[in-house]
Amino acid sequence: MSSAKQKDGAATGVREITYAEAIREAMSEEMRKSDDVFLMGEDVGVYGGAFGVSVGMVDEFGEDRVRDTPISEAVIVGAATGAAVTGMRPIAEIQFSDFITIGMDQLVNQAAKIRYMFGGAANVPMVIRAPAGSGTGAAAQHSSSMEAWYTHVPGLKVVTPSSPYDAKGLLKSAIADPNPVVFLEQKLLYRVKGPVPEEEYTIPLSSSEVKREGDAVTVVTWGRMVNRCLEVADELSREGIEMEVVDPRTLMPLDEGPIVASAKKTGRVLIVHEAVQTGGYGGEIAARIADSEAFYYLDAPIKRLGALDVPVPYNPVLEANVVPTHEKITAAVRELVQ
Amino acid sequence: MAAKTARTGKSSRAGSRPSDSLTAEQLTDMYTKMNHIRAFEEKVAYFFSRGMIHGTTHLYIGEEATAVGALAPLSDKDLITSTHRGHGHTISKGIDLNRMMAELLGRSNGYCKGKGGSMHIADLSRGNLGANGIVGGGIPIAVGAALTLKMRKQDQVVVSFFGDGALNEGSFHESVNLASVWDLPVVFVCEDNQYGMSMSRHKSINLDDLADRAKAYGIPGKTIDGQNVFEVYDAMVEAIDQAKKTGPVLLVSETYRYMGHSKSDANRYRTKEEINEWKKRDPIAILRAEILRRGTADEKTLDGIEAQTREDIEAAVRFAEEAGEPDVNDIINDVYA
């Protein structure tokens, strides 16, 4: 449990750092450990990345290991793949996760499939980091949450950290992983602070975590929606409704044990995600629960709450209302526990 | 459309060509490899015609001089990326023919344990980063491999093969540009076999000389006669040297595939006359004539090599057939490391 670690860590040096700083620390620590690890992407050097995640890294590691690329997403992903197959551990930043679509052939047909197509003869240890999600007023082509796309590609791992602590620990594991990992960062979380230990730690991929214990309803959620669900939980707790919030943290491969266990415990499940509802990963989680022994413990149908099935709009009021709002989540929980 | 006559070499400076110094052993090795490619593919074509291999295949027959000439100057440590029409590159780079044939036959002892087939054979231990089912798909991977070489300061080179069709893929453009701005040691080898499936390259690209594309990326580009293994070899020796010293080079090898694009091809887009015109400049015949002219081997020796290559392919078939089908339980393995 990260909360336990954080509490333990409090005595031995925990500071509050931002999500972006946590990611930068993870990359820098791994780059200090191994010359095979390097960062490349658009404007990751002197500029420090579009969201400032890699600010200062070029000063420590130089332009050879913090590589500014042309605006060429296909070859950014493909070159990472080629470097990975030949023994490096590249981290490629795609400036907005929407732009991964431009490198989709290299990600889906190359990086993800190479190992299988070659009968297990190749490893592809690479990380594609990309900011996902809406809320910045950047409209439809800079705001998508497309994690379900990548979960549908065997060979890829998909990570969606919701806190600075998780971001750092999971990214270090992603860099060490021998497979291609799509690491989806939340642009609205970049400046959010949280406790992170001074000492080194990692969080294994495929380790779902109960972020908050409760007995009334299980809410499975990830990314930016975790904090929102925790806020709702604090409010409803005053009414005596105790939500259990489970964050898968890694969507693929999914650690479904804690999700199923929670569903058995509460008998009621709501799945909340920022991605559009239709075809979203919430459907997969609902199916996993329905397929498990938790089915026999359910007191109500499994509910999903994703974004409306529209591209992300520009106007701030429209944008705020396209994703699950505080009010919608609250209403959905109330309806489930009635 | 009439066959466009392949260009003759411009690089030739009499008496100073690297190919003039090829040893008898090297020439024999080239002749063996070209015959291995042809014999392998003739066997594959036969199996397809008899329904003994499923899926599809893309045959390289007629283009052998490009793969063999391009890879002869490489060391074992140098790397390649290949294409859907990759048997020639794979055999030229050095491969276990047995395991290669076994893979086409989908056997458990194939290179990919029956999971890849013709379009996905790789041998990382010999620097072959794989054939590729996506047109242009291997080019970015070659650039990434070259980045590894540069970052590790390794004195090696990557050769990336692709066809004329790939010249119009974004991956080509992005890759050559990145290799150029990062001075990466890559030789981009475009095998212009005149057609992307049925699409004539004269209709798909508005250039007489495809090597002109190199100018757009600020790198050297050259078009060579892909039927003449010596011209390919000489151009590659120079290109490898350049790639290591100053960065990428584009070579366009003018060649021709004798067979259809894949097994479904009825050849409606070209004439028998055109095919026959190209066959007059058969790459194996050109190499054979030159070996005989130089006197490094005689007719009998060369006939013996041809017979041996056919026997090697028969042995590969026996190796494959002795192995079982893959275990169905192995389907789920090898997705993740």
HADDOCK unambig.tbl for C-alpha pairs under 7 A between the chains (distance, minus, plus):
assign (segid A and resid 72 and name CA) (segid B and resid 174 and name CA) 5.89 0.50 0.50
assign (segid A and resid 74 and name CA) (segid B and resid 171 and name CA) 6.27 0.50 0.50
assign (segid A and resid 75 and name CA) (segid B and resid 140 and name CA) 5.11 0.50 0.50
assign (segid A and resid 75 and name CA) (segid B and resid 171 and name CA) 6.49 0.50 0.50
assign (segid A and resid 75 and name CA) (segid B and resid 174 and name CA) 5.77 0.50 0.50
assign (segid A and resid 75 and name CA) (segid B and resid 175 and name CA) 5.65 0.50 0.50
assign (segid A and resid 78 and name CA) (segid B and resid 140 and name CA) 4.61 0.50 0.50
assign (segid A and resid 78 and name CA) (segid B and resid 141 and name CA) 5.13 0.50 0.50
assign (segid A and resid 78 and name CA) (segid B and resid 144 and name CA) 6.73 0.50 0.50
assign (segid A and resid 79 and name CA) (segid B and resid 140 and name CA) 5.21 0.50 0.50
assign (segid A and resid 79 and name CA) (segid B and resid 141 and name CA) 5.19 0.50 0.50
assign (segid A and resid 79 and name CA) (segid B and resid 143 and name CA) 5.54 0.50 0.50
assign (segid A and resid 79 and name CA) (segid B and resid 144 and name CA) 3.53 0.50 0.50
assign (segid A and resid 80 and name CA) (segid B and resid 144 and name CA) 5.77 0.50 0.50
assign (segid A and resid 81 and name CA) (segid B and resid 141 and name CA) 5.93 0.50 0.50
assign (segid A and resid 81 and name CA) (segid B and resid 144 and name CA) 6.53 0.50 0.50
assign (segid A and resid 82 and name CA) (segid B and resid 141 and name CA) 3.91 0.50 0.50
assign (segid A and resid 82 and name CA) (segid B and resid 142 and name CA) 6.02 0.50 0.50
assign (segid A and resid 82 and name CA) (segid B and resid 143 and name CA) 6.77 0.50 0.50
assign (segid A and resid 82 and name CA) (segid B and resid 144 and name CA) 4.01 0.50 0.50
assign (segid A and resid 82 and name CA) (segid B and resid 145 and name CA) 4.66 0.50 0.50
assign (segid A and resid 83 and name CA) (segid B and resid 144 and name CA) 4.36 0.50 0.50
assign (segid A and resid 83 and name CA) (segid B and resid 145 and name CA) 4.77 0.50 0.50
assign (segid A and resid 83 and name CA) (segid B and resid 147 and name CA) 6.40 0.50 0.50
assign (segid A and resid 83 and name CA) (segid B and resid 148 and name CA) 5.34 0.50 0.50
assign (segid A and resid 86 and name CA) (segid B and resid 145 and name CA) 5.87 0.50 0.50
assign (segid A and resid 86 and name CA) (segid B and resid 148 and name CA) 6.70 0.50 0.50
assign (segid A and resid 88 and name CA) (segid B and resid 148 and name CA) 6.58 0.50 0.50
assign (segid A and resid 106 and name CA) (segid B and resid 137 and name CA) 6.97 0.50 0.50
assign (segid A and resid 115 and name CA) (segid B and resid 334 and name CA) 6.31 0.50 0.50
assign (segid A and resid 115 and name CA) (segid B and resid 335 and name CA) 6.39 0.50 0.50
assign (segid A and resid 116 and name CA) (segid B and resid 334 and name CA) 4.99 0.50 0.50
assign (segid A and resid 116 and name CA) (segid B and resid 335 and name CA) 5.07 0.50 0.50
assign (segid A and resid 117 and name CA) (segid B and resid 112 and name CA) 6.42 0.50 0.50
assign (segid A and resid 117 and name CA) (segid B and resid 115 and name CA) 5.59 0.50 0.50
assign (segid A and resid 117 and name CA) (segid B and resid 116 and name CA) 4.53 0.50 0.50
assign (segid A and resid 117 and name CA) (segid B and resid 120 and name CA) 6.02 0.50 0.50
assign (segid A and resid 118 and name CA) (segid B and resid 112 and name CA) 4.61 0.50 0.50
assign (segid A and resid 118 and name CA) (segid B and resid 116 and name CA) 6.06 0.50 0.50
assign (segid A and resid 118 and name CA) (segid B and resid 120 and name CA) 6.45 0.50 0.50
assign (segid A and resid 118 and name CA) (segid B and resid 121 and name CA) 6.54 0.50 0.50
assign (segid A and resid 118 and name CA) (segid B and resid 122 and name CA) 6.32 0.50 0.50
assign (segid A and resid 119 and name CA) (segid B and resid 112 and name CA) 3.86 0.50 0.50
assign (segid A and resid 119 and name CA) (segid B and resid 113 and name CA) 5.39 0.50 0.50
assign (segid A and resid 119 and name CA) (segid B and resid 115 and name CA) 5.94 0.50 0.50
assign (segid A and resid 119 and name CA) (segid B and resid 334 and name CA) 6.19 0.50 0.50
assign (segid A and resid 120 and name CA) (segid B and resid 334 and name CA) 4.64 0.50 0.50
assign (segid A and resid 123 and name CA) (segid B and resid 337 and name CA) 6.51 0.50 0.50
assign (segid A and resid 154 and name CA) (segid B and resid 335 and name CA) 6.65 0.50 0.50
assign (segid A and resid 155 and name CA) (segid B and resid 335 and name CA) 5.20 0.50 0.50
assign (segid A and resid 155 and name CA) (segid B and resid 336 and name CA) 5.74 0.50 0.50
assign (segid A and resid 178 and name CA) (segid B and resid 337 and name CA) 5.93 0.50 0.50
assign (segid A and resid 179 and name CA) (segid B and resid 336 and name CA) 6.31 0.50 0.50
assign (segid A and resid 179 and name CA) (segid B and resid 337 and name CA) 6.25 0.50 0.50
